[in-house]
Amino acid sequence: MNTTATIRIITPGLFTTIQDLGRYGYQQYGMPVSGAMDSYSHRLANLLVGNSINDACLEATFMPPQFEVLADTEMAITGGETELLINDKIQSTNCNHLIKAGDIIHIGPITKGCRIYIAFAGGIDVPIIMNSRSTYIRARVGGLNGKALQTNDKLHTCKRKVRFKQRNLPKEILPQLKSEQAIRVIGGSEINYFNIEGVKTFLTSTYTISNKSDRMGYRLDGPTIKHIKDADIISSGICNGAIQVPGDGHPIIMLADRQTIGGYTKIANVITADLPLLGQMQPKNKIYFTQVKLNEAHQILKQQEKIFKLIK
């Protein structure tokens, strides 16, 4: 597809990467999935500018980038709360904007939540590696040279004629950004490795997200969870939201950049519909878990997916 240089990075922000919905089908070879931490907001941003939900966007953490527009395009920002300025004029987020060559985009610090998603018409065009444009920093794979964005990087978008139509997201479908979240889980594949007291501790305690957390996983501080015997198992596959409990009894929620297999017992798994909530949480935020049945998790996800059908 033809591309055009669309933006030049003036300041890259704290940690800004290119992400789509992930690199599926390669975990058997040891390649993590990666992709957007908050796939809900990622998809909303794409729909606002008329893209496919899997098109590549910018994911910015805490301090977003500032950039110059090099070619006319359409842009939308979703996710955490922030202040958007186009040529020093305050504009709304959660809607689309027609931006022109020469415009300067300034995005303020994220004041609520943790990440924002910046979508451009046509999607960001970088090489497709293993069916994905997502950046996986640890292996320097995907995105722009496998790295977080740097000053003066130029990003290209897939060429698409912009036929601007104003779109706004209704408030009732925006993500719930809280510093304390109830996260729904189903029982994990090794829940029988924990005694009754350990499972009760997990489901009745409030945990704090540790500073030792990143896109790979969130380490949780709080009451320790006891095993019947020990924490080690024969290494098995790790899916998004798997909650491992190593020998020290402190749970770890595995997320977008998680390893493909692991040898610690899994007490539970976050339901798919609640993973985006985790993507907007930050160190020192608090989590408590509520257990649902598998069929309930399916119904919750189906209800969430209806939102995207309605938007389309």
Rosetta blueprint (number, residue, H / E / L):
1 M L
2 N L
3 T E
4 T E
5 A E
6 T E
7 I E
8 R E
9 I E
10 I E
11 T E
12 P L
13 G L
14 L L
15 F E
16 T E
17 T E
18 I E
19 Q E
20 D L
21 L L
22 G L
23 R L
24 Y L
25 G L
26 Y L
27 Q H
28 Q H
29 Y H
30 G L
31 M L
32 P L
33 V L
34 S L
35 G L
36 A L
37 M L
38 D L
39 S H
40 Y H
41 S H
42 H H
43 R H
44 L H
45 A H
46 N H
47 L H
48 L H
49 V L
50 G L
51 N L
52 S L
53 I L
54 N L
55 D L
56 A L
57 C E
58 L E
59 E E
60 A E
61 T E
62 F L
63 M L
64 P L
65 P L
66 Q E
67 F E
68 E E
69 V E
70 L L
71 A L
72 D L
73 T E
74 E E
75 M E
76 A E
77 I E
78 T E
79 G E
80 G E
81 E E
82 T L
83 E L
84 L E
85 L E
86 I E
87 N L
88 D L
89 K E
90 I E
91 Q E
92 S L
93 T L
94 N L
95 C E
96 N E
97 H E
98 L E
99 I E
100 K L
101 A L
102 G L
103 D L
104 I E
105 I E
106 H E
107 I E
108 G L
109 P L
110 I L
111 T L
112 K E
113 G E
114 C E
115 R E
116 I E
117 Y E
118 I E
119 A E
120 F E
121 A L
122 G L
123 G L
124 I E
125 D L
126 V L
127 P L
128 I L
129 I E
130 M L
131 N L
132 S E
133 R L
134 S L
135 T L
136 Y E
137 I H
138 R H
139 A H
140 R L
141 V E
142 G L
143 G L
144 L E
145 N L
146 G L
147 K E
148 A L
149 L L
150 Q L
151 T L
152 N L
153 D L
154 K E
155 L E
156 H E
157 T E
158 C E
159 K L
160 R L
161 K L
162 V L
163 R L
164 F L
165 K L
166 Q L
167 R L
168 N E
169 L L
170 P L
171 K H
172 E H
173 I H
174 L L
175 P L
176 Q L
177 L L
178 K L
179 S L
180 E E
181 Q E
182 A E
183 I E
184 R E
185 V E
186 I E
187 G E
188 G L
189 S L
190 E L
191 I H
192 N H
193 Y H
194 F E
195 N L
196 I H
197 E H
198 G H
199 V H
200 K H
201 T H
202 F H
203 L H
204 T H
205 S L
206 T E
207 Y E
208 T E
209 I E
210 S L
211 N L
212 K L
213 S L
214 D L
215 R L
216 M L
217 G E
218 Y E
219 R E
220 L E
221 D E
222 G L
223 P L
224 T L
225 I L
226 K L
227 H E
228 I L
229 K L
230 D L
231 A L
232 D E
233 I E
234 I E
235 S E
236 S E
237 G E
238 I L
239 C L
240 N L
241 G L
242 A E
243 I E
244 Q E
245 V E
246 P L
247 G L
248 D L
249 G L
250 H L
251 P L
252 I E
253 I E
254 M E
255 L L
256 A L
257 D L
258 R L
259 Q L
260 T L
261 I E
262 G E
263 G E
264 Y E
265 T E
266 K E
267 I E
268 A E
269 N E
270 V E
271 I L
272 T H
273 A H
274 D H
275 L H
276 P H
277 L H
278 L H
279 G H
280 Q L
281 M L
282 Q L
283 P L
284 K L
285 N L
286 K E
287 I E
288 Y E
289 F E
290 T E
291 Q E
292 V L
293 K L
294 L H
295 N H
296 E H
297 A H
298 H H
299 Q H
300 I H
301 L H
302 K H
303 Q H
304 Q H
305 E H
306 K H
307 I H
308 F H
309 K H
310 L H
311 I H
312 K L
